[in-house]
Amino acid sequence: LIEEPELVSASLDVVANEATRLERLVGDVLDLAKLRAHRFTVHTEEVDMGRLVEHAYGSFGDEARRRDIAFKLTGADGAPTLITDGDRVLQVITNLLNNAFRWTPDGGEVGLALEARNGTVRVDVADTGPGISADDAERIFSPFVSTDTQGTGLGLPIARELAGALGGRIEVETAPGEGSRFRLVLPAGTL
């Protein structure tokens, strides 16, 4: 029995953090199952992509400062408005950013870029992490595949399934020792 208030508080913090982690894991598994079973509703609305990307950028500012990561946003000014599910687009971008920050070492770089081109809107997340071998570049989109002991291996599979549900796709450019660039490509038209 723990009686010291500081130890009780520390133990409660551990329990709360683990409960939050498990809640997130269960939510991710349910999201993936719904997406794969096509029991997923896309809610369409007008989405200002510039504001949405700025929101995603702002969510990672503290981590970038804390870890001395050069975090840059480009292309948010004058960005198009899409008819899409803004919450789900934000979820995809957040998953890609989580992945980039997980693999980028302290003092590295993460870039977030928005661009409209050839009837599409593209959101790039680039990092200076270790990169991915050609053999692993497709495997990382399979559920529960991760070489990171802290991750669940669900972020990228969910991002890919969500992108597909939104009429888009995820592309990846990577090589060992050269970092990675994940690109969300969405149609510029309506869903």
Secondary structure as GFF3:
##gff-version 3
##sequence-region A 1 191
A	DSSP	alpha_helix	5	36	.	.	.	ID=ss1
A	DSSP	beta_strand	45	48	.	.	.	ID=ss2
A	DSSP	alpha_helix	49	59	.	.	.	ID=ss3
A	DSSP	alpha_helix	61	66	.	.	.	ID=ss4
A	DSSP	beta_strand	70	74	.	.	.	ID=ss5
A	DSSP	beta_strand	81	84	.	.	.	ID=ss6
A	DSSP	alpha_helix	86	103	.	.	.	ID=ss7
A	DSSP	beta_strand	109	117	.	.	.	ID=ss8
A	DSSP	beta_strand	120	127	.	.	.	ID=ss9
A	DSSP	alpha_helix	134	139	.	.	.	ID=ss10
A	DSSP	alpha_helix	155	165	.	.	.	ID=ss11
A	DSSP	beta_strand	169	174	.	.	.	ID=ss12
A	DSSP	beta_strand	180	187	.	.	.	ID=ss13
###
